[in-house]
Amino acid sequence: MPKGSYTLVWKGDLVVMKAQRAAILGIDQTMAACVTMAKELVRFRTGALQGSLRMEPAKRSGGGIKGTWGSFDINYAIWQEIGTSVMTAKPYLRPSADFEYGRLESRIRANMVAL
């Protein structure tokens, strides 16, 4: 190799894999934080709705990454969130998402550095 020359080896597949892992971790961290906050905000009568709040871990889906969180078992969960004609809304999902989703980018970035 001549003096003053450099070699660049591109490991694009490894970069993509690392970015996907960082994104999955960041999404999981964000959803876990949303569940925690939603449990603090939700109306508490019997604890059933609070106990139904959980997340399903993020995974690759099609060309992206998908994770799901919320109430999976209680059919009245949406009415607590949006209200009815006889009950005022007491949002707990949307405020959690509004607060935590803004932190997703920094979580992904931190995971990229940590991996």
PEZI-V812483 format. One record per backbone hydrogen bond with DSSP energy under -0.5 kcal/mol. CO is the residue of the C=O (numbers start at 1). NH is the residue of the N-H. If there is no record, write none. Layout:
BEGIN
((CO/NH) (CO/NH))
END
This chain:
BEGIN
((2/5) (7/9) (8/10) (9/11) (11/14) (11/15) (12/16) (13/17) (14/18) (15/19) (16/20) (17/21) (18/22) (19/23) (20/24) (21/25) (22/26) (23/27) (24/28) (25/29) (26/30) (27/31) (28/32) (29/33) (30/34) (31/35) (32/36) (33/37) (34/38) (35/39) (36/40) (37/41) (38/42) (43/45) (47/51) (48/52) (49/52) (49/53) (50/53) (52/72) (54/70) (55/57) (56/68) (59/66) (61/64) (64/61) (66/59) (68/56) (70/54) (70/72) (73/75) (74/77) (76/80) (77/81) (78/82) (79/83) (80/90) (87/84) (92/96) (93/97) (94/98) (95/99) (96/100) (97/101) (100/103) (101/104) (103/107) (104/108) (105/109) (106/110) (107/111) (108/112) (109/113) (110/114) (111/115))
END
